[in-house]
């Protein structure tokens, strides 16, 4: 499974989060999505999204710009638990 890369440089909130949400929704469980963003709001939004949706935030941005987030899809909300 290849890593999905979303280059969101130049986009403002809520666009990076919306693109991540759509990519995760379409991806299979276990998929890795890398999001590149220079929007400072992403530093708050992406970790909150991962926590709320129960996906793993594999890596957070470092001091380098633009910010790079790595997210792993852990659950599929369409699959109901028995």
C-alpha positions as CSV (number, residue, x, y, z in Angstrom):
1,X,0.0,0.0,0.0
2,X,1.5,3.3,-1.1
3,X,1.5,6.4,1.1
4,X,-1.1,9.0,0.1
5,X,0.5,12.5,0.1
6,X,-1.7,15.6,0.3
7,X,0.2,18.8,-0.5
8,X,-2.0,21.4,1.1
9,X,0.6,24.3,1.0
10,X,-1.1,27.6,0.4
11,X,-4.5,26.3,1.6
12,X,-6.3,27.8,4.7
13,X,-8.5,26.2,7.3
14,X,-10.6,24.2,6.7
15,X,-9.2,22.9,3.4
16,X,-6.3,20.8,4.7
17,X,-8.6,19.1,7.2
18,X,-11.3,18.5,4.6
19,X,-8.8,16.9,2.2
20,X,-7.5,14.7,5.0
21,X,-11.0,13.7,6.1
22,X,-11.9,12.8,2.5
23,X,-8.7,10.8,1.9
24,X,-9.1,8.9,5.2
25,X,-12.8,8.1,4.4
26,X,-11.9,6.5,1.0
27,X,-8.8,4.7,2.3
28,X,-8.7,1.2,3.7
29,X,-7.8,0.6,7.3
30,X,-4.1,0.7,7.7
31,X,-3.5,3.3,5.0
32,X,-0.9,6.0,5.8
33,X,-1.7,9.5,4.7
34,X,0.9,12.3,4.8
35,X,-0.3,15.8,4.9
36,X,1.9,18.8,4.1
37,X,0.5,22.2,5.3
38,X,1.8,25.7,5.9
39,X,-1.5,26.7,7.6
40,X,-0.7,27.2,11.3
41,X,-4.3,26.1,12.3
42,X,-3.4,22.6,11.0
43,X,-1.1,22.2,14.1
44,X,-4.3,22.2,16.2
45,X,-6.8,20.7,13.7
46,X,-5.0,17.6,12.5
47,X,-4.2,16.1,16.0
48,X,-7.7,16.9,17.2
49,X,-9.2,15.2,14.2
50,X,-7.0,12.1,14.7
51,X,-8.0,11.9,18.4
52,X,-11.7,12.4,17.7
53,X,-11.8,9.9,14.8
54,X,-9.5,7.4,16.6
55,X,-6.8,7.4,13.9
56,X,-3.1,7.2,14.8
57,X,-1.0,10.4,14.4
58,X,2.2,8.7,13.5
59,X,4.3,11.8,13.3
60,X,3.9,15.5,14.1
61,X,5.7,18.4,12.4
62,X,9.2,19.3,13.5
63,X,10.8,22.7,13.4
64,X,10.9,22.5,9.6
65,X,8.3,24.3,7.5
66,X,6.0,23.4,5.9
67,X,4.4,21.2,8.6
68,X,4.2,17.5,7.8
69,X,1.7,15.2,9.5
70,X,1.6,11.4,9.1
71,X,-1.7,9.7,9.9
72,X,-2.6,6.1,9.9
73,X,-6.3,5.0,9.5
74,X,-7.1,2.7,12.4
75,X,-10.9,2.4,12.2
76,X,-13.6,2.3,9.6
77,X,-16.8,4.0,10.9
78,X,-18.8,2.2,8.2
79,X,-18.0,-1.2,9.7
80,X,-20.3,-1.9,12.7
81,X,-19.0,-3.8,15.6
82,X,-21.0,-6.9,16.6
